[in-house]
């Protein structure tokens, strides 16, 4: 899998080098087919996306959007990371990257059994990218 990291806003540029490094390492441990874009965005942009797509008028740490089946090309989806939000809330950027990409690959945490599987995979991947 290929993960392309793109910083969309000025205030998140400083996080790009680290995100690129972690994304490259992560991609090496994922299925080989397909790609995803990882966008680093400001709290303001994240708030707009969260409101538009989830109806929540507040910033989020990570949002993932899976491309619909039959979408042309090999792009599986997009992950939006709010690194400033993540930092302000003492969260782990690596975990949020892994979490968002796992959603693109079909993992979920709505049911307890699914959450257990997803969290196990998160722990496995965090070990290899840290």
Beta strands, then each sheet from edge to edge (+ up, - down):
strand 1: 2-7
strand 2: 35-40
strand 3: 62-66
strand 4: 75-81
sheet 1: 1+ 2+ 4+ 3-
end
